[in-house]
Amino acid sequence: MRVLPNVIHSDSTVPNQPAGVFWAVLNRLLIIGQVTILFLSEIGWPSAFFERFFPVLGDDFGVGALGVIQCL
């Protein structure tokens, strides 16, 4: 059985730490969830959900909150 050497790529976005791949994948999944929620709030479906749980994403606020959340 041949063991391949660990090759560290200098331009990789995966951190060199224990569970680095896990955190990189989790980061991408959280961004996908954030974009999905922001997209749904922009089209206004389901508006009752956003009015109750995320009021800043509801109909009473402008689109400035979308930009601030996306920048975070």
HTML snippet that shows the backbone in 3Dmol.js (N, CA, C, O; Angstrom):
<script src="https://3Dmol.org/build/3Dmol-min.js"></script>
<div id="view" style="width:600px;height:400px;position:relative"></div>
<script>
const pdb = `
ATOM      1  N   MET A   1       0.852  -1.170   0.000  1.00  0.00           N
ATOM      2  CA  MET A   1       0.000   0.000   0.000  1.00  0.00           C
ATOM      3  C   MET A   1       0.901   1.237   0.000  1.00  0.00           C
ATOM      4  O   MET A   1       1.783   1.384   0.846  1.00  0.00           O
ATOM      5  N   ARG A   2       0.661   2.097  -0.945  1.00  0.00           N
ATOM      6  CA  ARG A   2       1.491   3.294  -1.099  1.00  0.00           C
ATOM      7  C   ARG A   2       0.757   4.504  -0.524  1.00  0.00           C
ATOM      8  O   ARG A   2      -0.408   4.739  -0.844  1.00  0.00           O
ATOM      9  N   VAL A   3       1.430   5.252   0.309  1.00  0.00           N
ATOM     10  CA  VAL A   3       0.840   6.449   0.907  1.00  0.00           C
ATOM     11  C   VAL A   3       1.289   7.655   0.093  1.00  0.00           C
ATOM     12  O   VAL A   3       2.482   7.867  -0.121  1.00  0.00           O
ATOM     13  N   LEU A   4       0.327   8.432  -0.352  1.00  0.00           N
ATOM     14  CA  LEU A   4       0.642   9.631  -1.112  1.00  0.00           C
ATOM     15  C   LEU A   4       1.026  10.759  -0.167  1.00  0.00           C
ATOM     16  O   LEU A   4       0.447  10.879   0.913  1.00  0.00           O
ATOM     17  N   PRO A   5       1.977  11.577  -0.546  1.00  0.00           N
ATOM     18  CA  PRO A   5       2.372  12.690   0.335  1.00  0.00           C
ATOM     19  C   PRO A   5       1.295  13.766   0.375  1.00  0.00           C
ATOM     20  O   PRO A   5       0.539  13.943  -0.580  1.00  0.00           O
ATOM     21  N   ASN A   6       1.241  14.472   1.481  1.00  0.00           N
ATOM     22  CA  ASN A   6       0.308  15.589   1.599  1.00  0.00           C
ATOM     23  C   ASN A   6       0.829  16.746   0.767  1.00  0.00           C
ATOM     24  O   ASN A   6       1.919  17.264   1.007  1.00  0.00           O
ATOM     25  N   VAL A   7       0.050  17.133  -0.193  1.00  0.00           N
ATOM     26  CA  VAL A   7       0.435  18.246  -1.041  1.00  0.00           C
ATOM     27  C   VAL A   7      -0.405  19.447  -0.627  1.00  0.00           C
ATOM     28  O   VAL A   7      -1.635  19.395  -0.659  1.00  0.00           O
ATOM     29  N   ILE A   8       0.259  20.518  -0.242  1.00  0.00           N
ATOM     30  CA  ILE A   8      -0.444  21.732   0.161  1.00  0.00           C
ATOM     31  C   ILE A   8      -0.384  22.711  -1.001  1.00  0.00           C
ATOM     32  O   ILE A   8       0.693  23.123  -1.433  1.00  0.00           O
ATOM     33  N   HIS A   9      -1.541  23.069  -1.492  1.00  0.00           N
ATOM     34  CA  HIS A   9      -1.622  24.011  -2.600  1.00  0.00           C
ATOM     35  C   HIS A   9      -1.694  25.424  -2.031  1.00  0.00           C
ATOM     36  O   HIS A   9      -2.527  25.703  -1.169  1.00  0.00           O
ATOM     37  N   SER A  10      -0.847  26.296  -2.497  1.00  0.00           N
ATOM     38  CA  SER A  10      -0.782  27.640  -1.931  1.00  0.00           C
ATOM     39  C   SER A  10      -1.992  28.486  -2.300  1.00  0.00           C
ATOM     40  O   SER A  10      -2.304  29.438  -1.585  1.00  0.00           O
ATOM     41  N   ASP A  11      -2.685  28.172  -3.393  1.00  0.00           N
ATOM     42  CA  ASP A  11      -3.839  28.974  -3.803  1.00  0.00           C
ATOM     43  C   ASP A  11      -5.169  28.338  -3.410  1.00  0.00           C
ATOM     44  O   ASP A  11      -6.205  28.702  -3.965  1.00  0.00           O
ATOM     45  N   SER A  12      -5.165  27.414  -2.484  1.00  0.00           N
ATOM     46  CA  SER A  12      -6.383  26.737  -2.050  1.00  0.00           C
ATOM     47  C   SER A  12      -7.163  27.618  -1.076  1.00  0.00           C
ATOM     48  O   SER A  12      -6.576  28.363  -0.291  1.00  0.00           O
ATOM     49  N   THR A  13      -8.492  27.523  -1.135  1.00  0.00           N
ATOM     50  CA  THR A  13      -9.331  28.258  -0.186  1.00  0.00           C
ATOM     51  C   THR A  13      -9.651  27.427   1.050  1.00  0.00           C
ATOM     52  O   THR A  13     -10.296  27.920   1.975  1.00  0.00           O
ATOM     53  N   VAL A  14      -9.208  26.171   1.078  1.00  0.00           N
ATOM     54  CA  VAL A  14      -9.446  25.304   2.229  1.00  0.00           C
ATOM     55  C   VAL A  14      -8.356  25.563   3.260  1.00  0.00           C
ATOM     56  O   VAL A  14      -7.171  25.452   2.946  1.00  0.00           O
ATOM     57  N   PRO A  15      -8.744  25.910   4.500  1.00  0.00           N
ATOM     58  CA  PRO A  15      -7.748  26.205   5.534  1.00  0.00           C
ATOM     59  C   PRO A  15      -6.923  24.973   5.904  1.00  0.00           C
ATOM     60  O   PRO A  15      -7.424  23.849   5.885  1.00  0.00           O
ATOM     61  N   ASN A  16      -5.661  25.198   6.237  1.00  0.00           N
ATOM     62  CA  ASN A  16      -4.773  24.122   6.695  1.00  0.00           C
ATOM     63  C   ASN A  16      -4.905  23.971   8.201  1.00  0.00           C
ATOM     64  O   ASN A  16      -4.070  24.466   8.958  1.00  0.00           O
ATOM     65  N   GLN A  17      -5.925  23.307   8.621  1.00  0.00           N
ATOM     66  CA  GLN A  17      -6.165  23.075  10.037  1.00  0.00           C
ATOM     67  C   GLN A  17      -7.023  21.829  10.153  1.00  0.00           C
ATOM     68  O   GLN A  17      -7.583  21.374   9.155  1.00  0.00           O
ATOM     69  N   PRO A  18      -7.139  21.266  11.357  1.00  0.00           N
ATOM     70  CA  PRO A  18      -8.028  20.122  11.512  1.00  0.00           C
ATOM     71  C   PRO A  18      -9.461  20.503  11.138  1.00  0.00           C
ATOM     72  O   PRO A  18      -9.961  21.556  11.534  1.00  0.00           O
ATOM     73  N   ALA A  19     -10.090  19.655  10.393  1.00  0.00           N
ATOM     74  CA  ALA A  19     -11.472  19.853   9.921  1.00  0.00           C
ATOM     75  C   ALA A  19     -11.598  21.059   9.008  1.00  0.00           C
ATOM     76  O   ALA A  19     -12.671  21.657   8.932  1.00  0.00           O
ATOM     77  N   GLY A  20     -10.534  21.430   8.315  1.00  0.00           N
ATOM     78  CA  GLY A  20     -10.577  22.571   7.411  1.00  0.00           C
ATOM     79  C   GLY A  20     -11.572  22.389   6.285  1.00  0.00           C
ATOM     80  O   GLY A  20     -12.256  23.337   5.897  1.00  0.00           O
ATOM     81  N   VAL A  21     -11.659  21.178   5.757  1.00  0.00           N
ATOM     82  CA  VAL A  21     -12.608  20.896   4.688  1.00  0.00           C
ATOM     83  C   VAL A  21     -14.035  21.051   5.210  1.00  0.00           C
ATOM     84  O   VAL A  21     -14.898  21.578   4.508  1.00  0.00           O
ATOM     85  N   PHE A  22     -14.287  20.594   6.433  1.00  0.00           N
ATOM     86  CA  PHE A  22     -15.621  20.720   7.029  1.00  0.00           C
ATOM     87  C   PHE A  22     -16.040  22.186   7.110  1.00  0.00           C
ATOM     88  O   PHE A  22     -17.157  22.533   6.727  1.00  0.00           O
ATOM     89  N   TRP A  23     -15.148  23.050   7.607  1.00  0.00           N
ATOM     90  CA  TRP A  23     -15.489  24.467   7.754  1.00  0.00           C
ATOM     91  C   TRP A  23     -15.651  25.144   6.401  1.00  0.00           C
ATOM     92  O   TRP A  23     -16.480  26.042   6.254  1.00  0.00           O
ATOM     93  N   ALA A  24     -14.881  24.732   5.428  1.00  0.00           N
ATOM     94  CA  ALA A  24     -15.011  25.309   4.094  1.00  0.00           C
ATOM     95  C   ALA A  24     -16.357  24.946   3.473  1.00  0.00           C
ATOM     96  O   ALA A  24     -17.014  25.795   2.870  1.00  0.00           O
ATOM     97  N   VAL A  25     -16.765  23.693   3.620  1.00  0.00           N
ATOM     98  CA  VAL A  25     -18.059  23.260   3.082  1.00  0.00           C
ATOM     99  C   VAL A  25     -19.200  23.907   3.861  1.00  0.00           C
ATOM    100  O   VAL A  25     -20.186  24.343   3.266  1.00  0.00           O
ATOM    101  N   LEU A  26     -19.074  23.974   5.185  1.00  0.00           N
ATOM    102  CA  LEU A  26     -20.108  24.618   5.994  1.00  0.00           C
ATOM    103  C   LEU A  26     -20.263  26.086   5.613  1.00  0.00           C
ATOM    104  O   LEU A  26     -21.382  26.597   5.560  1.00  0.00           O
ATOM    105  N   ASN A  27     -19.159  26.762   5.350  1.00  0.00           N
ATOM    106  CA  ASN A  27     -19.204  28.153   4.923  1.00  0.00           C
ATOM    107  C   ASN A  27     -20.020  28.296   3.646  1.00  0.00           C
ATOM    108  O   ASN A  27     -20.872  29.178   3.546  1.00  0.00           O
ATOM    109  N   ARG A  28     -19.760  27.427   2.668  1.00  0.00           N
ATOM    110  CA  ARG A  28     -20.495  27.499   1.398  1.00  0.00           C
ATOM    111  C   ARG A  28     -21.981  27.218   1.596  1.00  0.00           C
ATOM    112  O   ARG A  28     -22.822  27.864   0.972  1.00  0.00           O
ATOM    113  N   LEU A  29     -22.309  26.257   2.462  1.00  0.00           N
ATOM    114  CA  LEU A  29     -23.723  25.938   2.714  1.00  0.00           C
ATOM    115  C   LEU A  29     -24.441  27.093   3.403  1.00  0.00           C
ATOM    116  O   LEU A  29     -25.595  27.377   3.085  1.00  0.00           O
ATOM    117  N   LEU A  30     -23.775  27.760   4.341  1.00  0.00           N
ATOM    118  CA  LEU A  30     -24.386  28.906   5.005  1.00  0.00           C
ATOM    119  C   LEU A  30     -24.606  30.061   4.030  1.00  0.00           C
ATOM    120  O   LEU A  30     -25.612  30.763   4.123  1.00  0.00           O
ATOM    121  N   ILE A  31     -23.688  30.262   3.109  1.00  0.00           N
ATOM    122  CA  ILE A  31     -23.869  31.311   2.104  1.00  0.00           C
ATOM    123  C   ILE A  31     -25.038  30.972   1.190  1.00  0.00           C
ATOM    124  O   ILE A  31     -25.819  31.856   0.836  1.00  0.00           O
ATOM    125  N   ILE A  32     -25.171  29.711   0.803  1.00  0.00           N
ATOM    126  CA  ILE A  32     -26.309  29.303  -0.027  1.00  0.00           C
ATOM    127  C   ILE A  32     -27.616  29.543   0.717  1.00  0.00           C
ATOM    128  O   ILE A  32     -28.580  30.031   0.127  1.00  0.00           O
ATOM    129  N   GLY A  33     -27.663  29.204   2.011  1.00  0.00           N
ATOM    130  CA  GLY A  33     -28.872  29.448   2.806  1.00  0.00           C
ATOM    131  C   GLY A  33     -29.178  30.932   2.928  1.00  0.00           C
ATOM    132  O   GLY A  33     -30.338  31.336   2.846  1.00  0.00           O
ATOM    133  N   GLN A  34     -28.151  31.745   3.122  1.00  0.00           N
ATOM    134  CA  GLN A  34     -28.345  33.192   3.244  1.00  0.00           C
ATOM    135  C   GLN A  34     -28.890  33.773   1.946  1.00  0.00           C
ATOM    136  O   GLN A  34     -29.827  34.572   1.968  1.00  0.00           O
ATOM    137  N   VAL A  35     -28.316  33.382   0.827  1.00  0.00           N
ATOM    138  CA  VAL A  35     -28.775  33.897  -0.458  1.00  0.00           C
ATOM    139  C   VAL A  35     -30.208  33.449  -0.740  1.00  0.00           C
ATOM    140  O   VAL A  35     -30.996  34.217  -1.292  1.00  0.00           O
ATOM    141  N   THR A  36     -30.547  32.230  -0.372  1.00  0.00           N
ATOM    142  CA  THR A  36     -31.916  31.741  -0.567  1.00  0.00           C
ATOM    143  C   THR A  36     -32.915  32.559   0.235  1.00  0.00           C
ATOM    144  O   THR A  36     -33.955  32.958  -0.289  1.00  0.00           O
ATOM    145  N   ILE A  37     -32.606  32.813   1.506  1.00  0.00           N
ATOM    146  CA  ILE A  37     -33.511  33.600   2.351  1.00  0.00           C
ATOM    147  C   ILE A  37     -33.639  35.027   1.826  1.00  0.00           C
ATOM    148  O   ILE A  37     -34.739  35.579   1.796  1.00  0.00           O
ATOM    149  N   LEU A  38     -32.522  35.625   1.412  1.00  0.00           N
ATOM    150  CA  LEU A  38     -32.583  36.988   0.890  1.00  0.00           C
ATOM    151  C   LEU A  38     -33.346  37.047  -0.419  1.00  0.00           C
ATOM    152  O   LEU A  38     -34.072  38.010  -0.667  1.00  0.00           O
ATOM    153  N   PHE A  39     -33.195  36.038  -1.260  1.00  0.00           N
ATOM    154  CA  PHE A  39     -33.947  35.998  -2.517  1.00  0.00           C
ATOM    155  C   PHE A  39     -35.439  35.866  -2.260  1.00  0.00           C
ATOM    156  O   PHE A  39     -36.245  36.549  -2.892  1.00  0.00           O
ATOM    157  N   LEU A  40     -35.810  34.984  -1.329  1.00  0.00           N
ATOM    158  CA  LEU A  40     -37.233  34.814  -1.003  1.00  0.00           C
ATOM    159  C   LEU A  40     -37.816  36.089  -0.400  1.00  0.00           C
ATOM    160  O   LEU A  40     -38.965  36.434  -0.674  1.00  0.00           O
ATOM    161  N   SER A  41     -37.038  36.786   0.411  1.00  0.00           N
ATOM    162  CA  SER A  41     -37.559  38.028   0.987  1.00  0.00           C
ATOM    163  C   SER A  41     -37.715  39.103  -0.077  1.00  0.00           C
ATOM    164  O   SER A  41     -38.593  39.959   0.026  1.00  0.00           O
ATOM    165  N   GLU A  42     -36.873  39.063  -1.091  1.00  0.00           N
ATOM    166  CA  GLU A  42     -36.968  40.053  -2.167  1.00  0.00           C
ATOM    167  C   GLU A  42     -38.215  39.834  -3.014  1.00  0.00           C
ATOM    168  O   GLU A  42     -38.853  40.799  -3.434  1.00  0.00           O
ATOM    169  N   ILE A  43     -38.567  38.578  -3.270  1.00  0.00           N
ATOM    170  CA  ILE A  43     -39.779  38.325  -4.065  1.00  0.00           C
ATOM    171  C   ILE A  43     -41.033  38.329  -3.197  1.00  0.00           C
ATOM    172  O   ILE A  43     -42.148  38.303  -3.719  1.00  0.00           O
ATOM    173  N   GLY A  44     -40.862  38.361  -1.883  1.00  0.00           N
ATOM    174  CA  GLY A  44     -42.001  38.520  -0.977  1.00  0.00           C
ATOM    175  C   GLY A  44     -42.750  37.247  -0.655  1.00  0.00           C
ATOM    176  O   GLY A  44     -43.925  37.300  -0.292  1.00  0.00           O
ATOM    177  N   TRP A  45     -42.104  36.110  -0.778  1.00  0.00           N
ATOM    178  CA  TRP A  45     -42.771  34.857  -0.439  1.00  0.00           C
ATOM    179  C   TRP A  45     -41.966  34.129   0.609  1.00  0.00           C
ATOM    180  O   TRP A  45     -40.754  34.021   0.419  1.00  0.00           O
ATOM    181  N   PRO A  46     -42.483  33.644   1.640  1.00  0.00           N
ATOM    182  CA  PRO A  46     -43.765  33.907   2.295  1.00  0.00           C
ATOM    183  C   PRO A  46     -43.657  35.145   3.180  1.00  0.00           C
ATOM    184  O   PRO A  46     -42.875  35.171   4.130  1.00  0.00           O
ATOM    185  N   SER A  47     -44.419  36.134   2.872  1.00  0.00           N
ATOM    186  CA  SER A  47     -44.298  37.422   3.564  1.00  0.00           C
ATOM    187  C   SER A  47     -44.659  37.326   5.050  1.00  0.00           C
ATOM    188  O   SER A  47     -44.076  38.040   5.866  1.00  0.00           O
ATOM    189  N   ALA A  48     -45.607  36.457   5.418  1.00  0.00           N
ATOM    190  CA  ALA A  48     -45.978  36.315   6.833  1.00  0.00           C
ATOM    191  C   ALA A  48     -44.802  35.778   7.653  1.00  0.00           C
ATOM    192  O   ALA A  48     -44.622  36.168   8.806  1.00  0.00           O
ATOM    193  N   PHE A  49     -44.011  34.894   7.068  1.00  0.00           N
ATOM    194  CA  PHE A  49     -42.832  34.351   7.758  1.00  0.00           C
ATOM    195  C   PHE A  49     -41.825  35.452   8.042  1.00  0.00           C
ATOM    196  O   PHE A  49     -41.280  35.543   9.142  1.00  0.00           O
ATOM    197  N   PHE A  50     -41.584  36.287   7.040  1.00  0.00           N
ATOM    198  CA  PHE A  50     -40.595  37.346   7.229  1.00  0.00           C
ATOM    199  C   PHE A  50     -41.110  38.436   8.162  1.00  0.00           C
ATOM    200  O   PHE A  50     -40.325  39.018   8.911  1.00  0.00           O
ATOM    201  N   GLU A  51     -42.383  38.721   8.136  1.00  0.00           N
ATOM    202  CA  GLU A  51     -42.942  39.725   9.049  1.00  0.00           C
ATOM    203  C   GLU A  51     -42.829  39.268  10.502  1.00  0.00           C
ATOM    204  O   GLU A  51     -42.642  40.086  11.402  1.00  0.00           O
ATOM    205  N   ARG A  52     -42.943  37.963  10.725  1.00  0.00           N
ATOM    206  CA  ARG A  52     -42.922  37.466  12.094  1.00  0.00           C
ATOM    207  C   ARG A  52     -41.504  37.195  12.610  1.00  0.00           C
ATOM    208  O   ARG A  52     -41.171  37.592  13.727  1.00  0.00           O
ATOM    209  N   PHE A  53     -40.660  36.521  11.806  1.00  0.00           N
ATOM    210  CA  PHE A  53     -39.359  36.073  12.295  1.00  0.00           C
ATOM    211  C   PHE A  53     -38.204  36.979  11.875  1.00  0.00           C
ATOM    212  O   PHE A  53     -37.222  37.089  12.609  1.00  0.00           O
ATOM    213  N   PHE A  54     -38.293  37.628  10.718  1.00  0.00           N
ATOM    214  CA  PHE A  54     -37.257  38.541  10.238  1.00  0.00           C
ATOM    215  C   PHE A  54     -37.912  39.850   9.816  1.00  0.00           C
ATOM    216  O   PHE A  54     -38.007  40.120   8.619  1.00  0.00           O
ATOM    217  N   PRO A  55     -38.365  40.668  10.758  1.00  0.00           N
ATOM    218  CA  PRO A  55     -39.109  41.871  10.384  1.00  0.00           C
ATOM    219  C   PRO A  55     -38.321  42.822   9.481  1.00  0.00           C
ATOM    220  O   PRO A  55     -38.916  43.533   8.671  1.00  0.00           O
ATOM    221  N   VAL A  56     -37.007  42.844   9.608  1.00  0.00           N
ATOM    222  CA  VAL A  56     -36.221  43.752   8.793  1.00  0.00           C
ATOM    223  C   VAL A  56     -36.243  43.326   7.317  1.00  0.00           C
ATOM    224  O   VAL A  56     -35.948  44.136   6.439  1.00  0.00           O
ATOM    225  N   LEU A  57     -36.585  42.084   7.046  1.00  0.00           N
ATOM    226  CA  LEU A  57     -36.712  41.602   5.673  1.00  0.00           C
ATOM    227  C   LEU A  57     -38.150  41.641   5.174  1.00  0.00           C
ATOM    228  O   LEU A  57     -38.430  41.202   4.058  1.00  0.00           O
ATOM    229  N   GLY A  58     -39.061  42.161   5.982  1.00  0.00           N
ATOM    230  CA  GLY A  58     -40.467  42.226   5.601  1.00  0.00           C
ATOM    231  C   GLY A  58     -40.774  43.401   4.697  1.00  0.00           C
ATOM    232  O   GLY A  58     -39.872  44.066   4.188  1.00  0.00           O
ATOM    233  N   ASP A  59     -42.070  43.649   4.502  1.00  0.00           N
ATOM    234  CA  ASP A  59     -42.530  44.707   3.597  1.00  0.00           C
ATOM    235  C   ASP A  59     -42.349  46.108   4.161  1.00  0.00           C
ATOM    236  O   ASP A  59     -42.350  47.077   3.403  1.00  0.00           O
ATOM    237  N   ASP A  60     -42.194  46.238   5.478  1.00  0.00           N
ATOM    238  CA  ASP A  60     -42.113  47.561   6.090  1.00  0.00           C
ATOM    239  C   ASP A  60     -40.741  48.221   5.971  1.00  0.00           C
ATOM    240  O   ASP A  60     -40.600  49.405   6.274  1.00  0.00           O
ATOM    241  N   PHE A  61     -39.739  47.478   5.538  1.00  0.00           N
ATOM    242  CA  PHE A  61     -38.382  48.004   5.432  1.00  0.00           C
ATOM    243  C   PHE A  61     -37.963  48.059   3.967  1.00  0.00           C
ATOM    244  O   PHE A  61     -38.532  47.371   3.120  1.00  0.00           O
ATOM    245  N   GLY A  62     -36.976  48.875   3.685  1.00  0.00           N
ATOM    246  CA  GLY A  62     -36.458  48.984   2.317  1.00  0.00           C
ATOM    247  C   GLY A  62     -35.443  47.889   2.013  1.00  0.00           C
ATOM    248  O   GLY A  62     -35.297  46.923   2.762  1.00  0.00           O
ATOM    249  N   VAL A  63     -34.750  48.067   0.898  1.00  0.00           N
ATOM    250  CA  VAL A  63     -33.792  47.065   0.477  1.00  0.00           C
ATOM    251  C   VAL A  63     -32.407  47.282   1.080  1.00  0.00           C
ATOM    252  O   VAL A  63     -31.489  46.509   0.804  1.00  0.00           O
ATOM    253  N   GLY A  64     -32.244  48.311   1.891  1.00  0.00           N
ATOM    254  CA  GLY A  64     -30.967  48.553   2.540  1.00  0.00           C
ATOM    255  C   GLY A  64     -30.559  47.424   3.444  1.00  0.00           C
ATOM    256  O   GLY A  64     -29.374  47.105   3.539  1.00  0.00           O
ATOM    257  N   ALA A  65     -31.530  46.801   4.123  1.00  0.00           N
ATOM    258  CA  ALA A  65     -31.237  45.673   5.009  1.00  0.00           C
ATOM    259  C   ALA A  65     -30.677  44.494   4.235  1.00  0.00           C
ATOM    260  O   ALA A  65     -29.820  43.770   4.742  1.00  0.00           O
ATOM    261  N   LEU A  66     -31.150  44.293   3.010  1.00  0.00           N
ATOM    262  CA  LEU A  66     -30.631  43.206   2.177  1.00  0.00           C
ATOM    263  C   LEU A  66     -29.143  43.405   1.913  1.00  0.00           C
ATOM    264  O   LEU A  66     -28.362  42.457   1.995  1.00  0.00           O
ATOM    265  N   GLY A  67     -28.755  44.627   1.599  1.00  0.00           N
ATOM    266  CA  GLY A  67     -27.352  44.908   1.335  1.00  0.00           C
ATOM    267  C   GLY A  67     -26.477  44.745   2.556  1.00  0.00           C
ATOM    268  O   GLY A  67     -25.361  44.233   2.462  1.00  0.00           O
ATOM    269  N   VAL A  68     -26.976  45.181   3.708  1.00  0.00           N
ATOM    270  CA  VAL A  68     -26.202  45.059   4.942  1.00  0.00           C
ATOM    271  C   VAL A  68     -26.007  43.583   5.301  1.00  0.00           C
ATOM    272  O   VAL A  68     -24.908  43.176   5.676  1.00  0.00           O
ATOM    273  N   ILE A  69     -27.055  42.797   5.189  1.00  0.00           N
ATOM    274  CA  ILE A  69     -26.945  41.368   5.506  1.00  0.00           C
ATOM    275  C   ILE A  69     -25.999  40.685   4.529  1.00  0.00           C
ATOM    276  O   ILE A  69     -25.201  39.841   4.938  1.00  0.00           O
ATOM    277  N   GLN A  70     -26.070  41.029   3.258  1.00  0.00           N
ATOM    278  CA  GLN A  70     -25.197  40.420   2.271  1.00  0.00           C
ATOM    279  C   GLN A  70     -23.737  40.791   2.504  1.00  0.00           C
ATOM    280  O   GLN A  70     -22.846  39.979   2.254  1.00  0.00           O
ATOM    281  N   CYS A  71     -23.485  42.000   2.976  1.00  0.00           N
ATOM    282  CA  CYS A  71     -22.108  42.412   3.261  1.00  0.00           C
ATOM    283  C   CYS A  71     -21.525  41.670   4.443  1.00  0.00           C
ATOM    284  O   CYS A  71     -20.313  41.465   4.507  1.00  0.00           O
ATOM    285  N   LEU A  72     -22.373  41.259   5.387  1.00  0.00           N
ATOM    286  CA  LEU A  72     -21.877  40.522   6.546  1.00  0.00           C
ATOM    287  C   LEU A  72     -21.410  39.161   6.105  1.00  0.00           C
ATOM    288  O   LEU A  72     -20.951  38.369   6.928  1.00  0.00           O
TER     289      LEU A  72
END
`;
const viewer = $3Dmol.createViewer("view");
viewer.addModel(pdb, "pdb");
viewer.setStyle({}, {cartoon: {color: "spectrum"}});
viewer.zoomTo();
viewer.render();
</script>
